[in-house]
Amino acid sequence: MLKIFGISASSYIMWKLIVSGASWAMSLVGIDGKQGDVIAQGIEANLARRAFVA
């Protein structure tokens, strides 16, 4: 019974990591979707500034 429970629990944990593991890891690091716009605007401003220098 314990072996069956262990297999089903590990299967559930693996499925959960596959489905939502990337978003969990990104939020753990601190780069979830909220900061994506800020980073994109910074890169865009940097590229626009360098485009006019040349």
Backbone as ProteinMPNN parsed JSONL, in Angstrom:
{"seq_chain_A": "MLKIFGISASSYIMWKLIVSGASWAMSLVGIDGKQGDVIAQGIEANLARRAFVA", "coords_chain_A": {"N_chain_A": [[0.824, -1.194, 0.0], [1.931, 1.239, 0.776], [3.914, 1.538, -1.161], [2.381, 1.841, -3.491], [1.074, 4.245, -2.907], [3.317, 5.932, -2.815], [4.243, 5.818, -5.463], [2.04, 6.92, -6.843], [1.976, 9.489, -5.689], [4.489, 10.521, -6.448], [4.15, 10.507, -9.202], [2.128, 12.417, -9.496], [3.476, 14.709, -8.569], [5.528, 14.937, -10.469], [3.965, 15.381, -12.779], [2.801, 17.836, -12.1], [5.066, 19.474, -11.971], [5.874, 19.398, -14.647], [3.717, 20.643, -15.911], [3.386, 23.187, -14.611], [5.913, 23.996, -13.907], [7.789, 25.72, -15.135], [6.727, 28.337, -14.9], [6.644, 28.495, -12.134], [9.368, 28.335, -11.483], [10.315, 30.662, -12.709], [8.902, 32.641, -11.279], [10.03, 32.192, -8.829], [12.64, 33.038, -9.195], [12.099, 35.647, -9.792], [11.283, 36.809, -12.148], [8.697, 36.879, -13.277], [5.72, 37.354, -15.302], [5.094, 40.042, -14.828], [7.313, 41.738, -14.776], [8.211, 41.637, -17.335], [7.38, 43.554, -19.232], [8.665, 45.863, -18.33], [11.355, 45.176, -18.619], [11.441, 44.776, -21.396], [10.849, 47.379, -22.294], [13.092, 48.76, -21.377], [15.149, 47.557, -22.883], [14.27, 48.234, -25.433], [14.468, 51.052, -25.346], [17.228, 51.315, -25.032], [18.171, 50.196, -27.437], [17.001, 51.975, -29.267], [18.322, 54.349, -28.616], [20.947, 53.693, -29.323], [20.643, 53.336, -32.05], [20.362, 55.861, -33.132], [22.816, 56.968, -32.653], [24.681, 56.052, -34.481]], "CA_chain_A": [[0.0, 0.0, 0.0], [2.834, 2.39, 0.842], [4.576, 1.651, -2.456], [1.388, 2.37, -4.427], [0.905, 5.657, -2.571], [4.535, 6.626, -3.215], [4.268, 5.923, -6.925], [1.02, 7.883, -7.282], [2.382, 10.823, -5.257], [5.588, 10.981, -7.294], [3.592, 10.776, -10.524], [1.436, 13.697, -9.416], [4.473, 15.772, -8.445], [6.172, 15.076, -11.772], [3.0, 16.006, -13.684], [2.657, 19.229, -11.69], [6.277, 20.174, -12.387], [5.873, 19.534, -16.101], [2.68, 21.592, -16.317], [3.573, 24.544, -14.098], [7.259, 24.141, -13.368], [8.492, 26.876, -15.689], [6.223, 29.567, -14.279], [7.062, 28.469, -10.734], [10.793, 28.661, -11.431], [10.472, 32.081, -13.054], [8.448, 33.469, -10.164], [10.997, 32.005, -7.756], [13.77, 33.897, -9.519], [11.618, 37.023, -9.758], [11.05, 37.345, -13.486], [7.412, 36.446, -13.801], [5.201, 38.176, -16.379], [4.922, 41.45, -14.475], [8.506, 42.509, -15.084], [8.549, 41.482, -18.741], [7.182, 44.818, -19.923], [9.708, 46.8, -17.892], [12.606, 44.746, -19.253], [11.317, 45.035, -22.827], [10.945, 48.82, -22.514], [14.493, 49.133, -21.191], [15.906, 47.096, -24.05], [13.829, 49.04, -26.567], [15.054, 52.387, -25.211], [18.66, 51.189, -25.272], [18.373, 49.995, -28.866], [16.645, 53.208, -29.967], [19.385, 55.313, -28.381], [22.122, 53.295, -30.104], [20.336, 53.446, -33.469], [20.545, 57.244, -33.542], [24.21, 57.333, -32.482], [25.414, 55.698, -35.696]], "C_chain_A": [[0.87, 1.26, 0.0], [3.543, 2.612, -0.49], [3.632, 2.245, -3.5], [1.172, 3.864, -4.172], [2.128, 6.47, -3.003], [4.624, 6.827, -4.715], [3.257, 6.95, -7.409], [1.384, 9.306, -6.866], [3.52, 11.354, -6.123], [5.109, 11.266, -8.712], [2.874, 12.115, -10.547], [2.425, 14.859, -9.346], [5.196, 15.993, -9.77], [5.248, 15.746, -12.771], [2.857, 17.492, -13.373], [3.882, 20.042, -12.096], [6.336, 20.368, -13.886], [4.892, 20.613, -16.526], [3.0, 23.011, -15.859], [4.962, 24.786, -13.536], [7.978, 25.376, -13.871], [8.026, 28.174, -15.049], [6.611, 29.63, -12.813], [8.533, 28.865, -10.612], [11.035, 30.127, -11.746], [10.013, 32.984, -11.925], [9.385, 33.335, -8.97], [12.214, 32.9, -7.96], [13.369, 35.366, -9.494], [11.389, 37.629, -11.113], [9.754, 36.8, -14.062], [6.895, 37.498, -14.776], [5.097, 39.657, -16.08], [6.12, 42.29, -14.869], [8.898, 42.428, -16.551], [8.414, 42.771, -19.515], [8.268, 45.816, -19.576], [11.036, 46.457, -18.566], [12.568, 45.047, -20.745], [11.431, 46.529, -23.126], [12.383, 49.31, -22.35], [15.352, 48.737, -22.37], [15.555, 47.93, -25.269], [14.437, 50.439, -26.515], [16.547, 52.358, -25.497], [18.947, 51.02, -26.763], [18.051, 51.254, -29.657], [17.744, 54.256, -29.793], [20.623, 54.977, -29.21], [21.875, 53.431, -31.599], [20.6, 54.871, -33.96], [21.991, 57.703, -33.396], [24.978, 57.113, -33.777], [25.061, 56.676, -36.749]], "O_chain_A": [[0.571, 2.228, -0.699], [3.75, 3.754, -0.901], [4.052, 3.071, -4.31], [1.098, 4.654, -5.114], [1.979, 7.583, -3.506], [5.035, 7.889, -5.183], [3.565, 7.761, -8.283], [1.127, 10.245, -7.62], [3.511, 12.528, -6.494], [5.617, 12.182, -9.358], [2.997, 12.869, -11.512], [2.224, 15.882, -10.0], [5.448, 17.138, -10.147], [5.693, 16.598, -13.541], [2.799, 18.314, -14.287], [3.744, 21.188, -12.524], [6.804, 21.406, -14.353], [5.199, 21.416, -17.406], [2.894, 23.947, -16.651], [5.151, 25.716, -12.752], [8.706, 26.019, -13.113], [8.847, 29.02, -14.695], [6.881, 30.714, -12.296], [8.896, 29.645, -9.731], [11.875, 30.766, -11.113], [10.662, 33.99, -11.636], [9.518, 34.271, -8.182], [12.752, 33.453, -7.001], [14.195, 36.234, -9.209], [11.307, 38.852, -11.232], [9.719, 36.317, -15.194], [7.606, 38.465, -15.045], [5.017, 40.46, -17.01], [5.959, 43.446, -15.26], [9.841, 43.101, -16.967], [9.246, 43.062, -20.375], [8.742, 46.543, -20.45], [11.752, 47.345, -19.028], [13.556, 45.522, -21.304], [12.053, 46.907, -24.119], [12.837, 50.175, -23.098], [16.201, 49.514, -22.807], [16.433, 48.295, -26.051], [14.877, 50.957, -27.541], [17.078, 53.27, -26.131], [19.87, 51.641, -27.29], [18.751, 51.573, -30.618], [18.06, 54.977, -30.74], [21.276, 55.875, -29.741], [22.829, 53.625, -32.352], [21.023, 55.056, -35.101], [22.362, 58.731, -33.961], [25.841, 57.919, -34.126], [25.559, 56.581, -37.871]]}, "name": "protein", "num_of_chains": 1, "seq": "MLKIFGISASSYIMWKLIVSGASWAMSLVGIDGKQGDVIAQGIEANLARRAFVA"}
